[in-house]
Amino acid sequence: MVVCGDDGLAHRLAAELTGVYGEQVTLVVPASERTVRPPVVVRARSASALLDRVVTAAAGLTGNGNGVVTATGEPASGIRLMEAAEPNEAALTGAGVERADALALVYDDDETNIRAALTARRLNPRLRLVLRLYNRRLGQHIEELLDQAATLAAGGPADGTGFDASTTVLSDADTAAPALAATALTGTSKVLQTGGLLLRAVERPPAGAGVSAAPGLATLALLSPTDSAGLGGDQGPTLLPDAAAVRDGGARTTVVLEQVSYAGPSLPDGRGVMPWFASLFSRRLRWSLAGMVGCVVALAVALWLVTGIHPLHAFYLTLLDLFAIDDPAIGQSVGRQILQLLSGLAGLLLLPVLLAAVLEALGTFRTTSSLRKPPRGLGGHVVLLGLGKIGTRVLTRLRELNIPVVCVESDPEARGLATARRLRVPVVLGDVTQEGVLEAAKIHRARALLAVTSADTTNLEAVLYARAVRPDLRVVLRLYDDDFATAVYRTLRAAHPRASTRSRSVSHLAAPAFAGAMMGRQILGAFPVERRVLLFAAVDVGGHPQLEGRTVGEAFRAGAWRVLAREESGDSPGLAWDLPDTYVLQASDRVVLAATRRGLAELLGRRGRERAGT
């Protein structure tokens, strides 16, 4: 595997490939400075993206002065480090792209990744490519172009069987958004997005005597048993246990898969007459109009009682008096004359109210794209700080889950404001570090706070201020540096032990998706279970004798793999999670399964590679 990048995502991806999948990786990065990096809180993103010699030394590597990092024997981490100013043909050739199975291009610049991908496809048509692109539409076209180039270079589909030269375009914002959204809801980033669903792995303590724990969608693992002192034993976790092992688990904690859902209040969608009327006029003006209507009704009823005329006639005369139409009550009773004077006075009061309504309606029509304000009485929502690249994706994901959101953004030209208008999400414009901004977002009644601005100090300051207002508030903050995120998490956890705190690095959240794409399109994600890993993959049943023609129960192999769901086609595509054990898997089926690394390698027929010198 070859990984090329200029920021923390490249390093995290290389570590994911070696630590989770056991692959040998060549990491290509720009030449680093021989100086100590400034503190992470104040350094710029571009500066923090460069590797220095400290990282190289920590990996057990030494430089030879020629741009390629070597060591005595193969590095223990399985990573070969190479320095190159840019991923040109010479750099890719030196990294061994011609012999590699997969190449990840995760530079922060779309043009650099596209240029390198075109070069790599020419050098190795059978290479599996993974690109980091933020532009979704351009990414779709590039993916089709590179796939077509691979097919033609390999001599057509007939000659291209037996290898996977796929091209996968990913965005770190898209891959990190589901984990950030799930963390705000559930406090964990062990999430999996597939079939339009957001799933999570949950640890459930042992149930009481005679009571079984809810199984969720599937039981993934049994954690290590604990001794009388509450310490973990030496047995280790049991991955993908069968029903008998779960029953015999006794006091062992189970890890189950369940769907992330939200059952709290939702924001109004703005449809119907009343929401439209409410958005057209302010609350104060609506109360003024309601008061004037009540006044007119009261005058009409009083006229009916005083004169004894028909109620409709009384209402008509009241409107004439109200609008000052010449019909004086000369020669009539004193009560009728008094009511006429009161109606005229009410008409004078109605004039400015009508004028204000007209002006406000015209102003509303001129600013139909204006941002909504948080409604009164809102509670149980998520406060999202920042509507940049990451914040926009997170906002879209939260609204797909029907979770009420209030956004806070300091830049009136932020890219995510258009998305907020389209989704009719309330937005508070202002600097989150200023007093009163979080209060305007109803932070005291919020469910969680998601701080995903591009400035680490802003996120940290907002979280600390929110914790001062709500000590029990669940907070999730995005920090660029992974080490800094760990330090902040530990400190906040120690200061507020009863509150849920999560600090997340986007590179840490996005790396599993990029690593899964490098292993092949069938890999959906991975969950760590203590010191072991569970992989989730989408596999075509055809061509796998362990699956084809077998029932779901027969295809299950404890400790190796387990079929979880089947993809449904037709008018309503999706995933069927309630497969009975008697269902027979057909060659045309495509299933989602959980597997260990060894089990997936056996199922897919992937040969293990022997490391050099072993």
N, C-alpha and C positions, 0 to 999 in steps of 0.2 A: 504494500500500500504506500502511496505517495501523497503527502499532504503539503500544500503550499499556502502560505498565509502570512499576514503581517500583524496579527493581534492575538489576543488571548484565546480566541476560538480555535486557532490552529494547534496550539499546545494542548488544549483540553481535548480536541478531537484525536490527536496522536495518542494521548494517554488513554482515551476510551477504547481505541482500536487495540492497543497492547494489553490493557488491563482487563477488559471485558471479553474481547474476541480472541485474544492471544495471537494477534497478527504482528508481523515485522513491518515497521514503518520507517520511511525516509521522510524527514521533516525539512522542508525548504523554507527558510525565513530570510528576511533582509539582514545585511550585516549590522551587528549591534555595536553600540558604543562601549568603550572600555571605561565607563564611569558608572558610579552608583546612581541609580534612579532616584529622582526626587520623591518626596512623600506622595503616596497615592491620592491623598485628598485634594492636592492642589495641582498635580501634573495634568497636562492636556491628554486627551485620548490618543492623539497621534504619537505622543512620546511614550505613553505606556504600552503602545502596541509593539514597540521594538523589544527584541530580546537582548539581554546583556549577558556578560560572561558569568554572572552569578547563576543564572538559570542553567547555563551549560554545565557549570561545575556541579550544581545540585543533581543533575542527571547522570553524573559520573562520566562526562565526556571531556575531551580536550581538543583544542583546535590545532591543525597542522600548518596554519598560515596560508593555505591554498583555498580556503573557503569551505572545505569539507572537514567535518569534525570526525575524528577517529578516536579509538581507545584501544587499550591492550585487550584483544579479544572482543567478542560481541558485548555491547553494553547490556547490563542486567535488565534495563527497561525495554530492550528490544527496539530502541529508537536510534536511527542514524541521522545526525543533524548535519545539514548542509546550508551554507550561506550563499545567497544570490541576490543581487540588487533587484532583479525582476525575473518573472518566470518566462524567459525567452527559450528559444530552441536549445541553446547550449546548456542552460540550467536544467531543463526537463530531461535532456539526454543524460546529463551527469547524474540526475536523480534516479535513472533507470526506468523511465516511463515506458520504454520500448518493451521491457520485460515485466512490467507491473500488471497487477490485476485491476487496480482501481486508482483513480487520481481525484483528490478533492482540491478545489480551488476556492479558497475562503478569504481572499483579499477583500478589503473594505470598499474597493472600487469595482463597479460592475464592468467597466471597459477592460480593466486588467484581466479579470476572470474570463471574459469572452475571448479576448485575444489569445490567452494561454490555452483555452479549451480548443480553439480551432487548430492551434499548432499541435496539441497533444493528440487530437483525433487523426491528424495526418501522420504523426509518428507511429501511432498504434491504433489501427481501426478497431481492434478487439478490446480496447480499454473501456472500463466502466467509469463514467465521468459523473462527478457531483459538483455542481456550481452553486455558489452563493450569490444570488441576485435579488435586489429589492424590487426591481421593476417586474411585476407579475406578467404583464402582457408580453414584454420583450422576452422574458424567460420561457414562455410557452413556445414562441417562435424559434428561439435558440435550441430548445430541447428537440423540437421536430427536425430542425436542420441538421443537428449533429447525429441524431438517430438515423436519418436518411443517408448521411455521409458514411456512417459505419456500415450500413447495409450494402451500399454500392461498392465500397472499398473491399468488403469481404466477398464480393461476387454474387450478391443477391441473397434472398432469404434461404435458398436451398443450401448454400454453403455456409450460412451463418448460424446453423444450429449447433448446439453444444457449447456456446459461449454467450455471455451476457454483456453486450456492448451498450448497455442502456445509458441514457443521459438523464440525470435527475437534477432539477433546479429547485433549490430551497432558499428560504430567507430565514435568517436568525430571528427576525421579528415574528414570523409566522410560527416557527417551531417553538419559540419560548412563550408565546401568548397563552396557549392552553395550560401550560404549567403554572404561569403566573395567576391566571384566572382560578385554577383549581386550588392553588395555595391560599388565595384570598378567601375561598369558601370553606376549604377543608383543612388547611394547615399543612398539607403535604404536597410535594412536587412529584411523587411517584404516580404519574398520570400517563394515560395512553389515549390517543385520539384516533378513532377508526370508525368507519361507517356512519359518520355524523354524530357519534357519541363521544363523550368524555368519560373515561374510566379511571379508577384509582385503585391502588392496592392499600388495603386497610388491615391493620393489626387488631385482632379481637382477642381479648383475654379469655381464658377458659370459662365456660358457663358453669353455673352452680349444679349441684347434684340433681340428676334427673332432668336437667334442662339443657338442650343443645343450642349452640350459638347459631345465629342466622348465617346460612352458607353464602349469601350474596349470589353473584353470577357463577362463581366457581371458587373452589379452595385451591390456592396456589402453593402453599407451603405450611409446614409446621416448624416453628422456631425451635432453637436449641432448648432442651429441658433445663430447668433450674434446680439446684440442690436446695437443701434446707436453709442455707445462708442466703438464698436468693441470687446466687451466681450461676452463670451459664456453665453447662457441662461441656464435656469434650466430644459429645456425639455429633454436634453440628446440626444444621437445619435439614429437614426432609422436604425436598422439592417435589411438587406434583404427587402428593400421596393419594393412595386409593381410599375407598370408603372404610376399609378395615383399619388402615393406619390412622385415619382421622378419629375413628371411634376409640382406638386404643391410645390416642394421644394423651388422654387424661388431662393433666394440668399444663399442657404445652399451649402456647399462644399460636393461633392460626392467622395466616395471611390470606385474605379473600379479595376477590375482584368485585367491585361494585360500581354502579353508574353514579356520576356526580350529578346531583339535582339540586334545585333550589325551591323551597316551599314558602318563602317569605312574601311580603307584599310586592306588587309590581307597579311600575309607573304607568299612568294612563297613556294609551296609544294616540290620543288626540283625535279620535274618530267620533262621529255623532254630532248632534246639534249643540248640546251643552258644552262639550269641550271646545267646539269651534267658537261659541259665544264667549266662553271664558278666555280664550286666547285673543279675542278681538278687543275686549274692553278690560280695563283694570278692575281690581276688586273694589276699590273705592267708588268708581263710577257705576259699577253694577249695583252697589248698595244705594247710590243716589237715585238711579232709575227705578229701583224697586220701591223706594220711599215715595217717589212722585206717583207711581201707579197706585199705591195704597192710599195716597191723599186724594186722588181723583175718585177712587171707588168710595171713599168715605163721604166726600162731598155729594156724590150722586145718591147715595143711600139717605143722607140727611135731607136732600131736596125732595126725595120721594116721600119721606115721612112727614115733612112740613106741609107740602102742597097736596099730597094724596094723588098725584098724577101717576101715570104708568111708569114702571121702573126704567124701561127703555127710553121713554120720553125724558125722564129725569136725567139719565146718563147723557142724552143728546144735548139737553140744555146746559149741563155742566161743562161739556166740551166746548160749546159756543162761548160760555163765559170764560173758560180757561184760555181760549185762543183769541179773546177780546173781539169777537164778532159782534157787531152792533145789534143788540137785542135788549135794551135797558128794561129793567123791571119796574117801570113807572106805574104807579097806581096799584101795585101788588102788595102783598103782605110784607111786614117788616122782616120776617124770617127769610122770605125769598130774596129781599134786597141785601140782607147781610150775607147770605150764601153766595150771591153774585159777586159781592166785594171780595169775599174770601177766595172765590174761584179766580178772579182777576189777579189777586196776589199770588196764588199758586202758579198762574200762568207766567208771571214775572220771574218766579223762581225756576220755572221749567226751562226758560229760554237759555240761561247759561249752561244748564245740564245738557240740553240738546246740542248746543254749540260744542261743548267739550266732547260729547260722544262722536260728533262728526269729525272733529279734528283728530281725535285719537284713532278712529277707524281709518282715516286716510293715512295717518302715520303708520298704522299697523300694516296696511296694504303696501306701503312703500318699502317696508322692511319685513317682507314675508320670510326672509331667510335669517331673521334675527335669532339670537340664542335664547333659549328658554332659561328661566330662573328656577331654582329648586322650589317645589310647591310646599306650602305650609303643612306642617304635620308629617312630613316625610320621615320615615325611619326604616331601619333594617336594610339600608342600601350600602353600596360600596363607593367610597370616595376615591377617585382615580386622579392622581397628580401627574400631569404631563400628557400632551396629545401629539407627541412626535412620532417617530417611526414605530417604536415599541408600543407606546400608549394607544395609538390608533388601532393596532391589531388586537390589543387586549380589550379595548372598548367594544370592538366588533364581536369578539368572542363572548364577552359578558352579556351583551344584548341577545346573542343567539341562544343563550341559556335563560333568557327572560329574567335577568337579574337587574334590578334598578340600580342606576349608576348616576353619580353626580361628578362631573369633571371639574378640575381646577387647572387653568392654563394662564401663564403670564404673557405669552406672545399672541397678540390679536391676529397674526397672520400664520399661526401654526397650521400644519397640514391636516391635523385631525379635526379642526373646527368644522370643515365641510361634512365630515362623517357624522359629527355630533348633531349638526342641523338636520341631516337626512334621517337619522335615527331618533330625532326629537328628544335628545338627552340634555338635561339641564347642565349649564356650564357657568362657572364663576370665573370671570376674568380678573386676574390679580396675582401679585407675587405671594406665593404660599408662605414665604418667610415673614410677611407682614401680618400684624395682629388683626384679627377679624375676618381673614379670608377663609380659613378653615371653619370658623363658626358659621359663615354664610353658606358653606357646603353641608351644614347640619352634621358636623363631625361628632357632636355629643350624642346623636341618635343613630350613628352609622353602625353597620355590621363589621366593616373592615376598611382598612386604609391601604391603598396600593400606590406606592411612590415610585414612579418609573421615569422620572425626568432624566436628562442626560448628565446632570450635575450630581455627583455623589454627595457633596455637602448640602445641597438643597434637599435631597431625599432624606438625609440623616436629620437635618434640622426640623423638617416637617414631621418626621416620626417622633422625635423627642418632644416637640410641642404637642402633638396629638396625644402622646402618652401622659403629658401633664394634665390635659383636659379629661381624658378617659384612660385611667391606668389599666383597665381590663380590655382595651381595644385590641383586636387582632390586626397586626401590621405586617406588611410585606414590602420590602424596599429593594430596589434594584441598585446594585453597586457594580461598577465596572471591573474592579480588581477582585479576584476570588479570595485571596488571602485577607483583604480588608473586609470582605463580606463575612468571612468566618469570624474575624475578631469582633465585628459589630454584633453579630448574632449572639455570640457567647456573652458579651457584656450586657446587652439588653435582656437576654434570658436570665442572667443572674440578678439584674436590677428589678425585673418584673417576672418572678417565677410563675405567677398564676395567669399570665397573659400569653397568648400565642404570638411568637415573633419569628419571622422568617426573613433572612437576607439572601438574595439570589443574584448570581452573576448570569447575565444573558448567555455568555459563552458556555457556562456550566449547564444551562438548561437546553441549549441548542445542540450541543455536541452529540448526545445520543441519537438524534434524528439524522445528523450528517453521517455518523458512523454506521447506522443501519442502512442508509442509502448506499454507502460504499460496499457493504456486504452483499448488496443486491436489493432489488425493489421489494422482495418478499418480507424483509425485516421491517416491522412496524415500530419496535421500541424494545427497551430492556428495563427491568426492575431489579435493583440489587436486593438480595435477601441475605443479611449478615455478610459473610464473605463470599457468597456465591451469587450467581446472576441467572435470572429467568428471561428468556427472549420470547418475543411475540412476533409471529410471522404469518403472512397470508400465502397459502400454498395451493396450487392447483392439484386436485386429487389424482388426475390422470397421470400415469407414469410412475406412481409411487405404490408398489405392491403392499406396503404396510398400511395403506389407507384405502385404496380402490377395492370396491366390492366387499368391504368389511363394515360391520355396524360401528356406531360411535363407541360403544362399549368395548368391542373387540379391537378397535384401533388405538385405544388408550393403553399406553405403556407407562406404568408408574415409574417416576424418577427420570423419564426421558421426554415424553411429549403427551399432550392432551388436547383433543379437539374442543374448542370453545364455542364456535359459532360458524354458521354457513352464510355466505353471501347470497342474497336473493336478487333475482332479476325480474324484469317486467315493468309494470306501471309504477310500482312502489319499491324501488331497490333499497336495500338495507341489509342488516345483519339479523339472522334468526338465532337468538341465544338459548332458546328453550329446546334444543335438539334432544329427543329421547335417545336412550342408549340403544334402542332397536333400529334407529334410522340407518339405512344402508347408504354409504357414501358412493356416489356415482362418479364416473370419470370426468363428467362435465362440471362437477361441483368445484367451488373454490372456498376453502375453509380458513378460519383464523384459529391458530393453535398456540399454546404456550409450550415452551420446550427449554431444556437445558442446552448448554453449548454443545456437549457431546451428543445429546439426542438429536439436535437439529442437524449437526454435521452428518450423523448416520442417516437421518431421514432424507436429506438433500444430496447425499453422496459426495459431500465435500471432503477432500482429502486433507488431512492435517499436514502442515508443513513442519519439517524438522529445522530447528534453528542451526545456524552455522556453528561448528565446533562442538555439537552435542551428538 
